[in-house]
Amino acid sequence: MASSKETFNKKEKEKKKKEKKAAKAERSELRKMNAKKGADLEDMLAYVDEFGNLTSVPLDYKNKKETSLDEIRISVPTLEEREQTALNKGKIKYFNQDKGFGFISDQQSGKDVFFHVNSLVHPVQENDRVTYELTRGKKGPEAQNVVKL
């Protein structure tokens, strides 16, 4: 008796092909049903709200807030504004006089801040309490104008 030329694997592969083809046809039909060909321009527009988020609703200009040009700042703070900034307080955690650098443990955050000998106003030692201005250095936050309390 002759055996069938179709093996189990061939039958499974054909079955999977038919399932994939049916799923593809179903997805195609769904796309055709949901297609908005010839949609109005209003349906395709997107608006940006005052916070920069995209919305489908246009802005209501009746509640518009007026802003004067003096309130808008796009420059570096003036010298007076920089002097008004609060000084940070901390304690010198490590200081190497020979190499000329050290670290201050910030009183509020507890983080260590690097400082260089050139930024010292008065000579300091380890465990001295100091005030300083926090600036951005090459490798992170850096203390400037370090003053011993």
C-alpha positions in Angstrom: 0.0 0.0 0.0 1.4 3.4 -1.0 1.7 6.1 1.6 0.5 9.6 1.2 2.9 12.1 -0.2 1.8 14.8 2.3 3.5 14.6 5.6 2.4 16.0 8.9 4.8 18.9 8.6 3.6 19.8 5.1 0.0 19.8 6.4 0.9 22.1 9.3 2.8 24.5 7.1 -0.2 24.8 4.7 -2.5 25.3 7.6 -0.4 28.1 9.0 -0.2 29.8 5.6 -4.0 29.7 5.3 -4.4 31.2 8.8 -1.9 34.0 8.0 -3.6 34.7 4.7 -7.0 34.9 6.4 -5.7 37.2 9.2 -4.1 39.5 6.6 -7.4 39.7 4.6 -9.2 40.6 7.9 -6.8 43.4 8.7 -7.1 44.7 5.2 -10.9 44.8 5.5 -10.6 46.7 8.9 -8.3 49.3 7.3 -10.7 49.8 4.4 -13.6 50.2 6.8 -11.8 52.7 9.0 -10.2 54.7 6.1 -11.1 58.4 6.1 -10.6 59.1 2.5 -11.8 62.5 1.6 -12.0 63.6 5.3 -12.5 67.3 6.0 -9.6 69.6 6.7 -10.9 70.3 10.2 -10.6 66.6 11.1 -7.0 66.5 10.1 -5.8 69.7 12.0 -3.9 69.6 15.3 -3.5 72.5 17.7 -0.9 73.3 20.2 -2.0 74.5 23.7 -0.3 77.0 26.0 1.9 74.2 27.5 3.1 72.9 24.1 0.9 69.8 24.0 -0.9 68.7 20.8 -4.7 68.8 21.0 -7.6 68.5 18.6 -9.4 71.4 20.2 -8.5 75.0 19.1 -7.5 77.5 21.8 -10.0 79.8 23.4 -8.4 83.3 23.0 -10.9 84.9 25.3 -9.0 83.6 28.3 -5.7 84.8 26.9 -3.2 86.2 29.5 -1.3 89.3 28.5 2.4 89.3 29.1 4.6 92.4 29.0 7.9 92.4 27.3 9.7 93.3 30.5 8.7 90.0 32.1 10.4 87.9 29.4 14.0 87.2 30.1 16.3 85.6 27.6 19.7 86.6 28.9 22.2 86.0 31.6 21.1 87.4 35.0 22.5 90.8 35.9 25.2 91.3 38.5 22.6 92.6 41.0 20.5 89.5 40.5 23.5 87.2 41.0 24.4 88.9 44.2 20.9 88.4 45.6 21.2 84.6 45.3 21.3 82.8 48.6 24.7 81.5 49.6 25.0 77.8 50.3 26.4 76.6 53.7 28.5 73.6 54.3 31.5 72.0 56.1 34.8 71.2 54.5 35.0 67.4 54.3 38.4 67.1 52.7 41.1 69.5 51.8 44.6 68.9 50.4 46.7 72.0 50.6 49.6 70.5 48.5 47.4 69.6 45.5 45.1 72.7 46.0 41.6 71.2 46.0 39.0 69.9 48.4 35.4 69.0 48.9 32.6 70.7 50.8 29.7 68.7 52.3 26.6 70.7 51.6 24.5 71.4 54.8 21.1 71.0 53.1 21.6 68.3 50.5 24.6 66.4 52.0 26.2 66.2 48.6 29.9 66.9 48.1 30.9 69.9 46.1 34.4 70.4 44.6 36.4 73.6 45.2 39.8 74.8 44.2 42.3 76.9 46.2 41.8 79.8 43.7 38.1 80.0 44.8 39.0 80.5 48.5 38.6 84.0 50.0 40.2 83.0 53.3 42.5 80.2 54.2 40.6 77.1 55.4 41.1 73.7 57.0 39.1 70.5 57.3 35.9 70.6 59.4 35.6 74.5 58.9 32.1 75.8 58.3 32.0 77.9 55.1 29.6 79.6 52.8 29.9 79.4 49.0 28.3 80.1 45.7 27.4 77.1 43.6 28.5 77.2 40.0 28.7 74.7 37.1 32.2 73.4 36.6 33.7 71.2 33.9 32.9 68.0 35.7 29.8 69.1 37.7 28.9 71.5 40.5 31.8 73.6 41.8 32.1 76.0 44.8 33.2 79.6 44.2 33.9 82.4 46.6 34.4 80.1 49.6 34.3 82.1 52.8 35.1 80.7 56.3 32.4 81.4 58.9 
